[in-house]
Amino acid sequence: MKSHLKRLAAPKTWQINRKTHTYITKQNAGPHSIEMSMPLGVILKEVLGFAKTTREAKKILNTSVVKIDNVPRKDFRFPVGLFDTIEFPAINENYKVTLNKKGKIELVKAKKEELSSKTCKIVGKTMVKGKVQLNLYDGKNVTVDKDDYKVGDSVIFSLNDKKISKHLKLHKKAAVFLTGGRHIGQTGHVEDIVKDKIIYKDAKGELAETSKQYAFVIG
């Protein structure tokens, strides 16, 4: 697999200057798709401006001062994706990854206390040794004793003890964040679910329709 790609061919979700150089770092295979994530080194250089070159980015990461979801990461190709937390303890700066209303990956500043958990969408379920295992969108797997979870629901996942602290069901009145389609980056409340579609009320109080697969329950 190639370790780089042409800037002009980089995902449209990446907020980068596409004309300064020909190539840009490509992330390793990991928990997020290439469209919904960026390499950690690119974030340090192109988004946050903490490094001017890949060499500088590697130096920063080799000191283990950057944590993704509470885990130190040294790989400058590590994919950082939607709702991941990024922590820089040495300078007391923290971020959460989101999408803006133009469908671009964006970092928003977060408080220290916000880094202890993250919202994760359930994308699959499997049986492991007689127990149900939830497959989460960011590659995490969690076994549960009581199976009242459905694919499409979300959970609040504690990054400290690696456990589920809350179950967020995809049903009427649920708050959702849209991760694709024409309404990407919008939030709203579900009014109805019809087969593979959801009808939701946006921030302006207007009704809109989108694919059920784009609904990411956040509350």
C-alpha positions as CSV (number, residue, x, y, z in Angstrom):
1,M,0.0,0.0,0.0
2,K,1.3,3.4,-0.9
3,S,2.4,5.6,2.0
4,H,1.4,8.8,0.2
5,L,-1.1,10.2,-2.2
6,K,-1.4,13.3,-4.4
7,R,-2.8,16.3,-2.7
8,L,-5.3,16.9,-5.5
9,A,-6.7,13.4,-5.0
10,A,-6.9,13.6,-1.2
11,P,-10.3,13.2,0.4
12,K,-12.6,16.3,0.1
13,T,-13.1,16.1,3.9
14,W,-9.4,17.1,4.4
15,Q,-8.9,20.9,5.0
16,I,-5.5,21.2,3.3
17,N,-3.7,23.4,0.8
18,R,-3.7,21.3,-2.3
19,K,-1.3,23.3,-4.4
20,T,1.8,23.8,-2.2
21,H,3.3,20.3,-2.8
22,T,2.4,17.3,-5.0
23,Y,2.1,14.7,-2.4
24,I,0.8,14.3,1.2
25,T,1.1,11.5,3.8
26,K,-1.5,8.8,3.6
27,Q,-2.8,7.2,6.8
28,N,-2.3,3.6,7.7
29,A,-5.2,1.2,7.7
30,G,-7.0,1.6,10.9
31,P,-10.3,2.1,12.7
32,H,-11.5,4.9,10.4
33,S,-12.0,5.1,6.7
34,I,-9.7,7.4,4.7
35,E,-12.6,9.8,4.1
36,M,-13.5,10.1,7.8
37,S,-10.0,10.5,9.2
38,M,-6.6,12.2,8.7
39,P,-3.1,11.0,9.5
40,L,-1.8,12.3,12.8
41,G,1.2,13.9,11.2
42,V,-0.9,15.8,8.7
43,I,-3.0,17.1,11.6
44,L,0.1,18.4,13.4
45,K,1.4,20.1,10.3
46,E,-1.6,21.2,8.2
47,V,-4.4,21.7,10.7
48,L,-2.8,22.7,14.0
49,G,0.5,24.2,12.7
50,F,2.5,22.5,15.5
51,A,5.1,21.3,12.9
52,K,6.4,22.6,9.6
53,T,7.8,19.4,8.3
54,T,7.1,15.7,8.6
55,R,10.4,15.4,10.4
56,E,9.3,17.9,13.0
57,A,6.0,16.0,13.4
58,K,7.8,12.7,14.0
59,K,10.0,14.4,16.6
60,I,7.0,15.6,18.5
61,L,5.3,12.2,18.4
62,N,8.4,10.3,19.4
63,T,8.3,12.0,22.8
64,S,4.9,10.4,23.5
65,V,3.3,13.8,24.2
66,V,0.2,13.2,22.0
67,K,-2.7,11.1,23.1
68,I,-5.5,9.8,20.9
69,D,-8.5,8.6,22.9
70,N,-6.3,8.6,26.0
71,V,-3.6,6.4,24.4
72,P,-0.1,7.8,23.5
73,R,0.5,7.6,19.7
74,K,3.9,7.8,18.0
75,D,2.9,6.8,14.4
76,F,2.6,9.9,12.2
77,R,0.4,7.9,9.8
78,F,-2.1,6.9,12.6
79,P,-5.7,7.7,11.4
80,V,-7.5,10.2,13.6
81,G,-11.2,10.2,12.9
82,L,-14.7,11.5,13.8
83,F,-15.2,12.1,17.5
84,D,-11.7,11.0,18.5
85,T,-10.1,13.0,21.3
86,I,-6.6,14.5,20.9
87,E,-4.7,15.5,24.0
88,F,-1.5,17.5,24.3
89,P,-0.8,17.3,28.1
90,A,2.5,19.3,27.9
91,I,0.8,22.4,26.6
92,N,-2.7,21.8,28.1
93,E,-4.5,21.8,24.8
94,N,-7.2,19.3,23.9
95,Y,-9.4,18.7,20.9
96,K,-12.3,16.6,19.6
97,V,-12.6,15.7,15.9
98,T,-15.9,16.6,14.2
99,L,-17.3,17.6,10.8
100,N,-18.4,21.1,9.8
101,K,-21.4,21.8,7.7
102,K,-19.3,21.8,4.5
103,G,-18.3,18.2,5.3
104,K,-14.8,19.0,6.3
105,I,-12.9,17.4,9.2
106,E,-12.5,20.0,11.9
107,L,-10.9,20.1,15.3
108,V,-12.8,21.9,18.1
109,K,-11.1,22.7,21.5
110,A,-12.3,20.6,24.4
111,K,-11.9,20.8,28.2
112,K,-9.9,18.2,30.0
113,E,-13.0,16.7,31.6
114,E,-14.5,16.1,28.1
115,L,-11.7,13.7,27.2
116,S,-12.7,10.9,29.6
117,S,-15.4,9.5,27.3
118,K,-16.5,9.6,23.7
119,T,-19.7,8.8,21.7
120,C,-19.4,5.7,19.6
121,K,-21.9,4.3,17.0
122,I,-22.7,0.6,16.9
123,V,-22.0,-0.7,13.4
124,G,-22.2,-4.4,14.1
125,K,-22.9,-7.2,16.6
126,T,-21.2,-10.6,16.9
127,M,-21.3,-13.5,19.3
128,V,-18.1,-14.2,21.2
129,K,-18.0,-17.2,23.6
130,G,-21.7,-17.0,24.2
131,K,-21.7,-13.2,24.8
132,V,-22.8,-10.4,22.5
133,Q,-19.9,-8.2,21.3
134,L,-20.7,-4.7,20.0
135,N,-18.6,-3.5,17.1
136,L,-18.1,0.2,17.3
137,Y,-17.5,2.6,14.4
138,D,-13.9,3.4,15.5
139,G,-12.7,-0.2,15.7
140,K,-13.4,-0.8,19.4
141,N,-15.2,-4.0,20.5
142,V,-17.1,-4.3,23.7
143,T,-18.9,-7.4,25.2
144,V,-22.2,-6.8,27.0
145,D,-24.2,-9.0,29.3
146,K,-27.6,-7.7,28.3
147,D,-28.4,-7.5,24.6
148,D,-30.8,-4.6,24.2
149,Y,-28.5,-2.8,21.8
150,K,-29.2,-2.4,18.1
151,V,-27.0,-1.5,15.1
152,G,-27.4,2.2,14.6
153,D,-27.6,3.0,18.3
154,S,-24.7,4.8,20.0
155,V,-23.0,4.3,23.4
156,I,-21.0,6.6,25.6
157,F,-17.7,4.8,26.0
158,S,-15.5,5.5,29.0
159,L,-11.9,5.9,27.8
160,N,-10.5,5.3,31.3
161,D,-12.1,2.0,32.3
162,K,-13.0,0.9,28.7
163,K,-16.7,0.4,29.6
164,I,-20.0,1.6,28.4
165,S,-21.5,4.3,30.6
166,K,-24.7,5.0,28.7
167,H,-26.8,3.6,25.8
168,L,-28.2,6.1,23.3
169,K,-31.0,4.5,21.2
170,L,-31.9,5.6,17.7
171,H,-35.5,6.3,18.0
172,K,-38.0,9.2,17.8
173,K,-36.8,12.4,19.6
174,A,-33.2,11.2,19.6
175,A,-30.5,13.8,18.9
176,V,-28.5,13.0,15.9
177,F,-25.4,14.3,14.1
178,L,-25.3,13.6,10.3
179,T,-22.1,12.2,8.9
180,G,-22.9,12.1,5.2
181,G,-25.3,13.2,2.5
182,R,-26.5,16.7,1.7
183,H,-27.0,17.6,5.3
184,I,-23.6,16.5,6.6
185,G,-22.5,18.3,9.7
186,Q,-26.0,19.1,10.8
187,T,-27.6,18.2,14.1
188,G,-31.3,17.6,14.7
189,H,-33.9,15.5,16.5
190,V,-35.5,12.4,14.9
191,E,-39.2,12.8,14.1
192,D,-39.8,9.4,12.4
193,I,-37.9,6.4,11.0
194,V,-39.2,4.8,7.9
195,K,-37.3,1.7,6.8
196,D,-33.8,3.0,5.8
197,K,-34.7,6.7,6.0
198,I,-35.1,9.1,8.9
199,I,-37.1,12.3,9.1
200,Y,-35.6,14.8,11.5
201,K,-36.1,18.4,12.7
202,D,-33.1,20.6,12.2
203,A,-31.9,23.6,14.2
204,K,-34.3,25.9,12.4
205,G,-37.3,23.6,13.2
206,E,-37.7,22.5,9.6
207,L,-38.2,18.8,8.7
208,A,-35.7,17.1,6.5
209,E,-35.0,13.5,5.3
210,T,-31.8,11.6,5.0
211,S,-30.5,8.1,5.0
212,K,-30.6,6.2,8.3
213,Q,-26.9,5.2,7.8
214,Y,-25.9,8.9,8.2
215,A,-27.6,9.3,11.6
216,F,-25.1,9.2,14.5
217,V,-27.0,9.4,17.8
218,I,-25.4,11.9,20.2
219,G,-28.1,12.3,22.8
